[in-house]
Amino acid sequence: LSLLLLAIAFVATGLTNVINKLIVVMGLGEYAVFFTLTAVATGLVVAGIVQLSQKPRIRRRDIVLGLVMGATGGLAMASLIVALRTIPAVTAFPVRSCANIALTAGVSYGLWRERVTPRQWLGIACAIASVYLLV
Amino acid sequence: MSANLFLHIGATAIVLPFFLATGARTHPTALWLGVTCGVFMAVAVIAFFYHMKSALLAVSWTVIGLSIVIPVAVAIMIWGERPTTRQWVGLGLIPVAFVCFAGNGKSGEAES
C-alpha cells in the first residue's frame, strides 16, 4: 500500500508539472499567478474536506510546518511557471528537481539522521546525475 | 494530516497578495487548469503524507523528484522538444535510480 501511495504521488506530481507547462504552451503565461492561486486554493478546499472527514486534531507543529511548506511551495510554483516562459521544460524541471533531491537527502541525513543504505545512496546519486545530464 | 491543510493555507496566503498586487487578472481556461492542477497537487500531498508514515524522506522524496520524467516525456512526445544525447543519457539513468530504490522497504530507519 505504501508503494502504491508513492506511485499515486509520483503520477499526480508529474501531471501537476505537465499542467504547469501547459499553461505556458497555451499562451496563458501572463495568468501564471492567477493559475497558481486557483491551484493552491483548490488544494486548500480538498485539504479542508479531508481534514473535516477525520478527527480534527491540530498540532502547533503541523501549523508551523504546513505554513512554511505552503509559502515556499507557492512561491516555487509561481517562479517555475515564470521560468517556463523562457526555459524549455526538459531543462527547467530537472534543474528544480536536482536541488530538491540533493537538499532533501542532505537534510534528512544530516538533521534527522535517517540511515540510507549504500544502494539507496547509489539511487540518489543516479537521480542527481540524471538531473545534471538533463540540464 | 493537518499539516496538509496549513500547507495550502500558507500557499494561498503567499500567492493571494501577489495576485492582487499584480492586477488580479483572471482567465477562464487558467481557472480550470488551476482547479485540475490543485486537485492533482492535493492528491499528491495526501498520498505522500500517508506514504511517509512508513518510509524514509530521502528515498521517497527522490522518487517524487523523478516524476519530472512525466513532463519531460510529454514535452518530447507532444510539444516536440528535442533532447540532446547527453539529456537522453540522463533520462536513461532515471529507471536505474528506481531499481536502486525498489525492494529495500524501510531498510534504513531513523536513529532518533
Interface residues (C-beta under 8 A of the other chain):
Chain A: S2 L5 L6 I8 A9 F10 V11 A12 T13 G14 L15 T16 N17 V18 I19 N20 K21 L22 I23 V25 M26 L28 E30 Y31 V33 F34 F35 T36 L37 T38 A39 V40 A41 T42 G43 L44 V45 V46 A47 G48 V50 Q51 Q54 P56 R57 I58 R59 R61 D62 I63 L65 G66 L67 V68 M69 G70 A71 G73 G74 L75 M77 A78 P88 A89 V90 F93 P94 R96 S97 C98 N100 I101 T104 A105 S108 Y109 W112 R113 E114 R115 V116 T117 R119 Q120 L122 G123 I124 C126 A127 A129 S130 V131 Y132 L133 L134
Chain B: M1 S2 A3 N4 L5 F6 L7 H8 I9 G10 A11 T12 A13 I14 V15 L16 F18 F19 T22 A24 R25 T26 H27 T29 A30 L31 L33 G34 V35 T36 C37 G38 V39 F40 M41 A42 V43 A44 V45 I46 A47 F48 Y50 H51 K53 S54 A55 L56 L57 A58 V59 S60 W61 T62 V63 I64 G65 L66 S67 I68 V69 I70 P71 V72 V74 A75 I76 W79 E81 P83 R86 Q87 V89 G90 L91 G92 L93 I94 V96 A97 F98 V99 C100 F101 N104 S107 G108 E109 A110 E111 S112
